[in-house]
């Protein structure tokens, strides 16, 4: 199973993110845009694994002392990886709590035999990959939207007819 752990977004925030993505799409000549409903904040990409019990235990450890906290959509931005541009929305709000959950999750996953994350954690919501912009990304209008984080979710990622489908496998609520 191809797995990742993420903070899910409520439907109203998904709609707000998609509105920003449509603005990005209008100023891009190319890109692989994230389908509506697939937006999230990735905490850890795991790749291929069948160790569901260990992952669930690590997730439980990560949130055992967590309390609900608020995040908001932030400014648009982009980074280049392997020559391709990825465009995203930053996240603001109680990043200390989000970072604490991430660090605890990383430590717990390591204890269960998962190698450490290779990339520095920068909370964001991916809008598109391989983007070719025809304008300034800072002009993308981002709706004012916030939400309370109350869970983290283990998702399975599958390709169905050329479209990525993310299926919840396990949820840890706090």
N, C-alpha and C positions, 0 to 999 in steps of 0.2 A: 504494500500500500504506500502511495506517495502522500506524505503527511506534513502538516504545518500547524503551529499553535498561534492563535490570533485573538485579538479583541474584536468581537463582532460589532457591527454598527446597526442601530435601530433603523427601521424602514424610513422614517422621516429624514434621518441624517444621510442614508443612502441616496434618497432623492436629491438632497442638497449637494452631495458629492457629484452625482450624475449631472446636475445642472452646471457645475464648474467644469466637468469633463466635456460637456457639449460646447462650452465656450472655448476650451482648448482645441477641440476637434475643428471648430470653425477657423482657427488660425494655424492649422497644421495641414501639410500636404501629404503626410503619411504617418502611420503609427498603428500599433496594435493596442486598441483601447479596451479597458476593462469593462466587461458587460455589466449592466445594471444588476445589482444583487450580489456581485462578487467583491465589492469593496470591503476592506477590513484593515486593521493595523496588525501587521505580522510581528509576533514576538519571537518566533523561532521557526525556521524552515528545517524540517527533519529529513526530508527525502524519503527514500524507500525504507520502510521498517514494518515489522509485524509485532513489535514489543509494546502492544497497547496497554498492558497492565503496568509496565514500568513508566510509560509516558503519563498515564493517568495518575500514578502515585507522585511523580515529579510535579505535575500540575497542582495536585492537592497540596503538596508542600509549599508551592509558590504562593498560594492564596490563603493559607491557613490563618494568617494574621491580617489579611487585607480587609479594608472597609470600602464601600462604594465611594467613587470619586468622579469628578467632572472633568471632561475633556471638551475642547472646542476645535472647530476647523480653523486652520491657520492659513498662511499665505501660500500661494503656489510656488513651486520651484522645480528644479531638475538637476540631475547629475548624469555624468557619462560613465558607462561601464562597458568595457570591451569595445569602445568606439560607438556604442549606441546610446542615445539619450533616453532616460526614463523621466517622465514628468509625474509630479506628485502634489498633494496638499500636505503642508506641515500640520502638526497637531500642537495645540497649546492647552494650558490648564494645569492640573495637578500632575505634572510630569515626574515629580519626585516619587509619588506612589507607583506610577507606571514603571519607572526605572527600577524601583525596589522589587516589584513583582518580576520584572525581566531578569534581574540579577539573581534572585532566589530561584527562579525557574532554571537558569543556566547552571547554577551550582547543583541543583537536584538532578537535572538531566546528566550532568557529568558523573554524579555518584552512581547513576544507573548505567553508565558505560557509553553514553553519547559523547562524542568529541565536542570540544568547545566550539561555540559559534565563531565563524571566521570573520565576520563583519561587525564593526562597531554599531551598536544599537542607536538608531536615529528614528524615533517614531514618525511615521508618515503613512499616507494613504496613496497608493499607486493609482494613477489615472491612465497612463499609457506607457508602452515601451516602444523603442525604435521610432521615436517621434522626430519628425522634421518640421520645425516651427517656421512659420512665415511672419511671426510677430514676436513681441515681447511678452513672455509668459506672465509677467507681473500685471498685465492687462486683463488676465482671466478673472472674472467676477466670482468671488467666493461668497455664497450665502452665509449669513450669520446663523450658525447652528452649533449647538452643544448637546452633550448627552452624559448621562451617568453610567459609568462602567460598573457592572455588577457581576461580570463573569469573564472567563477565558474559555476558548473552545478549541478542541483538536479537530481539524478538518482533514478529510481525505480529498485529494485533488485528482480528478479523472478527466480525460479528454473524450468527450462524446460528440461525435460528428464535427470535429474541429473546434469545439467550444469547451473551455474549461468549466467544469462543474465542481463546486465545493460542497461536500456533504459533511455535516456535523457528525462526529464519531463519539465524542465525549465532551461534557461541559462541566466546569468547576465554577460554582456560583459562590459569591461572598456578599 
